[in-house]
Amino acid sequence: MQVWDYTGLGYTRYNARDVDADVLGCVVENKVLHKSLLSCIQNTDFQKTIHSSRLSSITFPAMSSVTSSSGTSSSASGSSAKLELDNGNSMYAKLVVGADGSKSSVRELARIQTTGWKYSQSAIICTVEHAVENFCAWQRFLPNGPIALLPIGEKFSNIVWSMDPKEAVDRNSMSEDDFVKAVNLALDDGYGPHPRSKSFEGGNVFSWLKADSTSSTHEGFEVPPKVTKLASHRMAFPLSLMHANSYASKRLVLIGDAAHTVHPLAGQGVNMGFADALCLSKVIAEGVAVGSDIGEITLLQRYESERKAANITMMAILDGFQKAYSIDFMPINVLRALAFNGAQYISPLKRKIISYASGNKLLPLFT
Ligand SMILES: Cc1cc2nc3c(=O)[nH]c(=O)nc-3n(C[C@H](O)[C@H](O)[C@H](O)COP(=O)(O)OP(=O)(O)OC[C@H]3O[C@@H](n4cnc5c(N)ncnc54)[C@H](O)[C@@H]3O)c2cc1C
């Protein structure tokens, strides 16, 4: 992976060999992930019912009835939560896991408040084709937001390009040829020069660390493979940060984007959701092992306290990055360049960044 910015002051390259791995990470399209998760569920031998319908209302035992915007209302039975679906079916559950995304109805129906703000950025996403195969992830920070080129196999890559909302409207409606030109410029020398390879090597501040250098330390800057054409529609999404004030109440937990949404600049949204799911499954298994009620708030709070702390830290880091790259001011640009070069040449730091970003290690506060 190569990360650099428009100032030409620095770049960082990460290589799977830096951490003795085969790959740094995988870019998986949402539809592929959905299909394989569904087939995993279908192939398990525990009892399951899959409803292809949407949630209309939930009633929690300790609460009065809560009703969706469609106006339906219900009441809970015994100590379970009651869920009503828009196909007329209803069910009772010891635990409701709200995994229904940033606009979570479960969160809303449970009256869980959120904290957050909108970024003055939208992201255009699309799939593009190259003339050659792309095996590398590329990210360049531009004055109005980062552009990422993420390989998805063969000669195709996905683009996630954050920018001013007005620019997003214009770039979403420009001709395909003009859009491809704009992408190639953004990933090459548009907005500023290429970083000079090895500009900080040889007698530089990091040279004393050379003995411990990683495989990618001496890799020079490369220009990403050119995009030849668009391979999908373009879609634009407004970007925001959102955090649920609480992740758990009796018979309810929130996971994934229902609990937190972040800026996509580091591609951490899905990793955070996976870490939530892993932690929740561990807590439920511990509860089941000792005969606890899996909807009990004391059990669910163990999930909340572990994940809330880790998610807030990641959100603060990503928000800090977003803000640091919203400023074009020489002293800040130099500080950012130092950070890039620190990550490029200080091998222990580089290995730690790879471990945290790939979700293999918890951030230092939580180890
Ligand atoms: C522009 C952009 C680019 C991004 N790029 C990346 C990236 O490169 N890497 C990365 O890791 N993350 C990225 N993210 C973040 C990532 O998309 C989210 O973190 C991730 O999709 C969250 O998964 P989720 O399952 O929690 O929620 P979602 O993916 O939103 O899934 C929620 C599901 O719940 C369903 N649902 C909602 N309401 C109901 C209801 N009432 N009844 C039944 N079902 C319901 C929805 O249909 C949906 O299928 C990006 C986000 C944006 C906006």
The ligand as an SDF file (V2000), in Angstrom:
LIG
                    3D

 53 58  0  0  0  0  0  0  0  0999 V2000
  -18.5890    6.3120    0.9150 C   0  0  0  0  0  0  0  0  0  0  0  0
  -18.2270    5.2620    1.9150 C   0  0  0  0  0  0  0  0  0  0  0  0
  -17.1150    4.4600    1.6930 C   0  0  0  0  0  0  0  0  0  0  0  0
  -16.7540    3.4910    2.6230 C   0  0  0  0  0  0  0  0  0  0  0  0
  -15.6410    2.7450    2.3990 N   0  0  0  0  0  0  0  0  0  0  0  0
  -15.2660    1.8150    3.2940 C   0  0  0  0  0  0  0  0  0  0  0  0
  -14.1070    1.0230    3.0930 C   0  0  0  0  0  0  0  0  0  0  0  0
  -13.3930    1.1660    2.1040 O   0  0  0  0  0  0  0  0  0  0  0  0
  -13.7990    0.0890    4.0320 N   0  0  0  0  0  0  0  0  0  0  0  0
  -14.5490   -0.0820    5.1600 C   0  0  0  0  0  0  0  0  0  0  0  0
  -14.2180   -0.9250    6.0000 O   0  0  0  0  0  0  0  0  0  0  0  0
  -15.6600    0.6530    5.3730 N   0  0  0  0  0  0  0  0  0  0  0  0
  -16.0300    1.5900    4.4710 C   0  0  0  0  0  0  0  0  0  0  0  0
  -17.1590    2.3320    4.6970 N   0  0  0  0  0  0  0  0  0  0  0  0
  -17.9440    2.0740    5.9040 C   0  0  0  0  0  0  0  0  0  0  0  0
  -18.7660    0.7920    5.7370 C   0  0  0  0  0  0  0  0  0  0  0  0
  -19.5930    0.8970    4.5990 O   0  0  0  0  0  0  0  0  0  0  0  0
  -19.6080    0.5680    6.9820 C   0  0  0  0  0  0  0  0  0  0  0  0
  -18.7950    0.6580    8.1330 O   0  0  0  0  0  0  0  0  0  0  0  0
  -20.2570   -0.8170    6.9550 C   0  0  0  0  0  0  0  0  0  0  0  0
  -21.0430   -0.9810    5.7990 O   0  0  0  0  0  0  0  0  0  0  0  0
  -21.1280   -0.9860    8.1920 C   0  0  0  0  0  0  0  0  0  0  0  0
  -21.6910   -2.2690    8.1690 O   0  0  0  0  0  0  0  0  0  0  0  0
  -23.0310   -2.5560    8.9710 P   0  0  0  0  0  0  0  0  0  0  0  0
  -23.3680   -3.9710    8.6520 O   0  0  0  0  0  0  0  0  0  0  0  0
  -22.8660   -2.1420   10.3880 O   0  0  0  0  0  0  0  0  0  0  0  0
  -24.1230   -1.5700    8.3400 O   0  0  0  0  0  0  0  0  0  0  0  0
  -24.6860   -1.5240    6.8450 P   0  0  0  0  0  0  0  0  0  0  0  0
  -23.6390   -1.9460    5.8630 O   0  0  0  0  0  0  0  0  0  0  0  0
  -25.2940   -0.1700    6.6820 O   0  0  0  0  0  0  0  0  0  0  0  0
  -25.8090   -2.6480    6.8280 O   0  0  0  0  0  0  0  0  0  0  0  0
  -27.0240   -2.4870    7.5320 C   0  0  0  0  0  0  0  0  0  0  0  0
  -28.0500   -3.4470    6.9510 C   0  0  0  0  0  0  0  0  0  0  0  0
  -29.2520   -3.3540    7.7180 O   0  0  0  0  0  0  0  0  0  0  0  0
  -30.3570   -3.3200    6.8290 C   0  0  0  0  0  0  0  0  0  0  0  0
  -31.4680   -2.6010    7.4920 N   0  0  0  0  0  0  0  0  0  0  0  0
  -31.5200   -1.2890    7.8290 C   0  0  0  0  0  0  0  0  0  0  0  0
  -32.6930   -0.9990    8.4270 N   0  0  0  0  0  0  0  0  0  0  0  0
  -33.4050   -2.1580    8.4830 C   0  0  0  0  0  0  0  0  0  0  0  0
  -34.7010   -2.5170    8.9970 C   0  0  0  0  0  0  0  0  0  0  0  0
  -35.5110   -1.6210    9.5690 N   0  0  0  0  0  0  0  0  0  0  0  0
  -35.1010   -3.8090    8.8910 N   0  0  0  0  0  0  0  0  0  0  0  0
  -34.2890   -4.7380    8.3080 C   0  0  0  0  0  0  0  0  0  0  0  0
  -33.0550   -4.4490    7.8120 N   0  0  0  0  0  0  0  0  0  0  0  0
  -32.6130   -3.1850    7.8910 C   0  0  0  0  0  0  0  0  0  0  0  0
  -29.8380   -2.5820    5.6000 C   0  0  0  0  0  0  0  0  0  0  0  0
  -30.6220   -2.8990    4.4690 O   0  0  0  0  0  0  0  0  0  0  0  0
  -28.4180   -3.1320    5.5020 C   0  0  0  0  0  0  0  0  0  0  0  0
  -28.3780   -4.3280    4.7580 O   0  0  0  0  0  0  0  0  0  0  0  0
  -17.5330    3.3120    3.7890 C   0  0  0  0  0  0  0  0  0  0  0  0
  -18.6670    4.1120    4.0110 C   0  0  0  0  0  0  0  0  0  0  0  0
  -19.0020    5.0830    3.0810 C   0  0  0  0  0  0  0  0  0  0  0  0
  -20.2140    5.9440    3.3440 C   0  0  0  0  0  0  0  0  0  0  0  0
  1  2  1  0
  2  3  1  0
  2 52  2  0
  3  4  2  0
  4  5  1  0
  4 50  1  0
  5  6  2  0
  6  7  1  0
  6 13  1  0
  7  8  2  0
  7  9  1  0
  9 10  1  0
 10 11  2  0
 10 12  1  0
 12 13  2  0
 13 14  1  0
 14 15  1  0
 14 50  1  0
 15 16  1  0
 16 17  1  0
 16 18  1  0
 18 19  1  0
 18 20  1  0
 20 21  1  0
 20 22  1  0
 22 23  1  0
 23 24  1  0
 24 25  2  0
 24 26  1  0
 24 27  1  0
 27 28  1  0
 28 29  2  0
 28 30  1  0
 28 31  1  0
 31 32  1  0
 32 33  1  0
 33 34  1  0
 33 48  1  0
 34 35  1  0
 35 36  1  0
 35 46  1  0
 36 37  1  0
 36 45  1  0
 37 38  2  0
 38 39  1  0
 39 40  1  0
 39 45  2  0
 40 41  1  0
 40 42  2  0
 42 43  1  0
 43 44  2  0
 44 45  1  0
 46 47  1  0
 46 48  1  0
 48 49  1  0
 50 51  2  0
 51 52  1  0
 52 53  1  0
M  END
$$$$
